[in-house]
Amino acid sequence: MSLTHFDAAGQAHMVDVSGKETTAREAVAEGCVVMTPETLALAQGGAKKGDVMGVARLAGIMGAKRTADLIPLCHPLPITKVALDLTPDASLPGIRVTATVRTAGQTGVEMEALTAVSVACLTIYDMLKAAEKGMRIEHIRLLRKSGGKSGTYEAEA
């Protein structure tokens, strides 16, 4: 298998997508921030910095929109949707973050979904670190993607 971001000489380059068909594309990614039950309680309404979930949701949306500025070989894309779901989960304990990103374009939005999750998780950490520095950001991964020549991908459960 060859890697698309390297040319025949092994030099990094931006993939030429000009010959690709414009299709509807979607990617869904997830991750979680693991913390103590006490910190989770703060995240759900008692944090000094304010609305942890709301701020993290906005940060994730902003991260998706700025992916091409952060990941060197990503194409800037006309994103048509970014949605983040932040769900408190007492079984972790912590917060599960899921991002869905859509576009109609010549390349996929997997990196935008992964960036949205990463930035939201980092924001949760930032807002709660005064209460708990030992929180862990875990299991960031692509759940599924659709559209484009490679079709649909679904992660194993």
PyMOL commands that set and color helices and strands:
alter all, ss='L'
color gray80, all
select helices_A, chain A and resi 37-46+52-65+67-70+110-128
alter helices_A, ss='H'
color red, helices_A
select strands_A, chain A and resi 23-34+79-89+94-105+136-146+153-154
alter strands_A, ss='S'
color yellow, strands_A
deselect
rebuild
show_as cartoon
